[in-house]
Amino acid sequence: MHKILIQEADASIRDVLSLSLKADGFEGTLIKNCNEKLLNLVAFVRPYLLVLDFKLKGADNILICQ
């Protein structure tokens, strides 16, 4: 099963994304905020796909993707 890491501040969007992915057979991990924990989780989980909240304050999405 492919692991998808979802980082989204809005709870309703996180829930919809998670339910949609699970319906298609993916395992979704949800994260509310972007911080050091997210960077560590990305390195540890090595997700198949990373869905990032583009406008999240304090996030460097380019750094996270590298």
SVG drawing of the C-alpha trace seen along z (x, -y; Angstrom):
<svg xmlns="http://www.w3.org/2000/svg" viewBox="-15 -33 32 35">
<polyline fill="none" stroke="black" stroke-width="0.4" points="0.0,0.0 1.4,-3.4 1.8,-5.9 0.6,-9.5 1.6,-12.3 -0.9,-15.1 0.0,-18.4 -3.0,-20.8 -4.0,-23.4 -7.7,-23.1 -9.3,-20.1 -12.1,-19.7 -9.7,-19.6 -7.5,-17.1 -10.4,-14.9 -11.7,-14.9 -8.3,-14.2 -7.8,-11.3 -11.1,-9.7 -10.7,-10.0 -7.2,-8.4 -8.4,-5.6 -11.2,-4.9 -8.6,-4.4 -6.5,-2.1 -3.9,-4.5 -2.7,-5.0 -2.9,-8.6 -1.0,-10.3 -2.3,-13.7 -0.3,-16.6 -1.8,-19.9 1.3,-22.1 4.6,-22.4 7.5,-22.2 10.6,-20.1 8.4,-17.1 7.2,-17.2 10.7,-17.2 11.6,-14.2 8.4,-12.4 9.1,-12.8 12.6,-11.4 11.3,-8.5 8.2,-7.5 9.5,-8.2 6.0,-8.8 5.0,-7.8 3.3,-11.2 3.5,-14.4 0.5,-16.8 1.5,-20.2 -0.6,-23.2 1.1,-25.7 0.1,-28.8 1.0,-27.5 2.7,-30.2 6.2,-29.3 6.6,-26.5 9.4,-26.2 7.8,-23.7 10.9,-23.6 13.0,-22.5 10.5,-19.9 10.5,-18.4 14.2,-18.2"/>
</svg>
